[in-house]
Every structure is written in structure tokens, then in C-alpha cells.
């Protein structure tokens, strides 16, 4: 005779098991990211090109390349930032051009003159090669989006600037100020636009927006009494200058002398 009680107990266990199984299988699963992988796929690689995309981009690329490669001026010799201890020909050019072009904007807006221009040697990212000069050359020299800023500094901060320059021992682009480094590695005969610096006089110093906020430890800029953002990119300053001249000058006048 069949043992119904035993059969019922087994059925109950089986039902309970099935219920637990379905509940467990339907419960919310938690997933966690254990690894992220990425791959760069340049759209210029032939195997990754899509004809429709290439056909869309091609006219824009050709137009941009035409603008970038149009000859604007000629450079008689290579200008390099590594050719001088305190000054370089490319640094002199950068500082002079920035002050000159910046003054056009500053005089029109503020009816004032920029007295000094100080940039950073590290901001010059390429040589200015001998031969034809194009807009692409300017992008190679100044690839960053830095803009020209004018800071009003007292003569006291100009003295700090000169001290910084001597301590750094780098050929930062500089114009508008000259000085001598004596045998004790101290500055003397500091002149701004040919006149002795006065501690309480206000001088207008052109620089880039990065340095104006104390970049490269140029903290004297943070002590400025007034700040003017000219909204004029240094790269555009170069391009505008190249368009104006036929032959780029090699500027080698002495701005810093050493005893």
C-alpha cells in the first residue's frame, strides 16, 4: 500500500524548492564594473574611414590647410630659444611683437602705453625656421590658447620681476626693461623705456593670462593694482605680425648685460 504521507512530504519539499528557486532567479542582480577598456581609433586611418564622413570632411580640411599653409612672410635665419643664456632671438621677437601689437589695442581702449612685455620661455614650443613663414608656423610656436593681459605694477614689483629673472636663469622673452647683473649676481642700472625704475611709479606690463595669475611662480603679477584682458591671443598676434611684414627681423640688441 502506498505511503501517502511520505509522498505528500516529498511534494511539499519539492514545491518549497521550486518556490525558492524562482524567487532567487527573479531577485534583482547587482552588477559591478571590474574593468574598463578603451581604444583610440583615428579617423584618418584608411581602414577606419567611412566614405560618407571622409567626403563631408574633405572640403573643410582642404580649406583649413590652404589657410594654414599660405606664405605670410620670410625668415632669413632660424630663430631658436635654445641659442642664448639670457636672451634669444625668438624670445626678443616674441616680446617685441607682443608689446607692439598689444599697444594698438591697449592705446585704443585705455589711452595708455604698455611699458614692458614679459612672457615665459616655456611657452615657445617650436623654432621659427629659416624660409617661408605661414600661419601653421604660428600654431607650432604658440599651440596654446593664451591671451594677452596687461597688469599695472608698481616699480617695486618691477624690481621683484628682475630678481625673479636672475634667479630663474632662463631666457624669458623680455622687452621694455634693461638691466645689468653684477659680479654678486645682483641687478643694477634697471631702466624701463630708458629711464631708471621708480618704486612708486605705475608701469603697464604685458604678459599672458597664465602668467598674470602667478603661473611659473611669477607671483609679482598677483600684486598688480589693475588688470586688463585684451582678448587677443598670442598666436593671433604672431599671425597678424607675419601678415604685416615681408622679412622677419633678427633682433639681437642687448637687453641684459653681465659684468
Residue pairs with C-beta under 8 A, 6 or more apart in sequence:
41 48
42 48
43 49
43 53
43 57
67 135
68 134
68 135
68 136
68 139
69 134
69 135
69 136
70 134
70 135
71 132
71 133
71 134
72 133
72 134
72 135
72 239
72 242
72 243
73 132
73 133
73 242
73 243
73 245
73 246
73 247
73 248
74 131
74 132
74 133
74 246
74 247
74 248
75 128
75 129
75 130
75 131
75 132
75 133
75 247
75 248
76 130
76 247
76 248
76 250
77 130
77 250
78 127
78 128
78 129
78 130
79 88
79 89
79 90
79 93
79 127
79 128
79 248
79 250
80 88
80 89
80 90
80 127
80 128
81 88
81 90
81 91
81 121
81 124
81 127
81 171
82 88
83 89
84 91
84 171
85 169
85 171
86 171
86 255
86 256
86 258
87 171
87 174
87 252
87 254
87 255
87 256
88 121
88 171
88 173
89 250
89 251
89 252
90 124
90 127
90 128
90 141
90 173
91 119
91 121
91 124
91 171
91 172
91 173
91 174
92 173
92 175
92 251
92 252
92 253
92 255
93 128
93 248
93 249
93 251
94 119
94 124
94 173
94 234
94 238
95 117
95 118
95 119
95 173
95 174
95 175
95 176
96 117
96 175
96 251
97 237
97 238
97 241
98 117
98 119
98 148
98 173
98 206
98 234
98 237
99 114
99 116
99 117
99 175
99 176
99 206
100 241
101 232
101 237
101 240
101 241
102 114
102 117
102 148
102 150
102 206
102 230
102 232
102 237
103 113
103 114
105 148
105 230
105 232
106 112
106 113
106 114
106 150
106 204
106 206
106 228
106 230
107 113
109 228
109 230
110 228
112 204
113 204
114 150
114 176
114 204
114 205
114 206
115 176
115 177
115 192
115 193
115 203
115 204
115 205
116 158
116 161
116 174
116 175
116 176
116 177
116 192
116 203
116 204
116 205
116 206
117 173
117 174
117 175
117 176
117 205
117 206
117 207
118 161
118 172
118 173
118 174
118 205
118 206
118 207
118 211
118 218
119 172
119 173
119 174
119 207
119 208
119 211
119 234
120 172
120 173
120 208
120 210
120 211
120 215
120 216
120 218
121 170
121 171
121 172
121 173
122 216
123 142
123 144
123 146
123 208
123 210
123 234
124 141
124 142
124 173
125 140
125 141
125 142
125 143
125 144
126 137
126 140
126 141
127 141
128 137
128 141
128 248
129 137
133 242
133 248
134 242
135 239
135 242
137 242
138 235
138 238
138 239
138 242
139 235
141 235
141 238
142 233
142 234
142 235
142 238
143 235
144 210
144 234
144 235
145 233
145 235
146 208
146 209
146 210
146 233
146 234
146 235
147 208
147 209
147 229
147 230
147 231
147 232
147 233
147 234
148 206
148 207
148 208
148 209
148 230
148 232
148 233
148 234
148 237
149 206
149 207
149 208
149 209
149 212
149 227
149 228
149 229
149 230
150 204
150 205
150 206
150 207
150 227
150 228
150 230
151 204
151 205
151 207
151 212
151 221
151 224
151 226
151 227
151 228
152 202
152 203
152 204
152 205
152 224
152 225
152 226
152 227
152 228
153 161
153 202
153 203
153 204
153 205
153 220
153 221
153 223
153 224
153 225
154 199
154 200
154 201
154 202
154 203
154 223
154 225
155 192
155 197
155 198
155 199
155 200
155 201
155 203
156 199
156 200
157 220
157 221
157 223
157 224
158 177
158 190
158 192
158 197
158 203
158 205
159 187
159 190
159 197
159 199
160 220
160 223
161 177
161 205
161 218
161 220
162 177
162 179
162 187
162 190
163 187
164 217
164 218
164 220
165 172
165 174
165 256
166 181
166 185
166 186
166 187
174 255
174 256
175 255
176 192
176 193
176 205
177 190
177 191
177 192
177 197
177 255
178 189
178 190
178 191
178 254
178 255
178 256
178 257
179 187
179 188
179 189
179 190
179 191
179 256
179 257
180 187
180 188
180 189
180 256
180 257
180 258
180 259
181 187
181 256
181 257
181 258
181 259
182 188
182 259
183 259
190 196
190 197
191 197
192 203
197 203
202 225
205 221
205 224
207 218
207 221
208 234
209 229
210 216
211 218
211 221
212 221
212 224
212 227
213 221
213 222
214 221
214 222
242 248
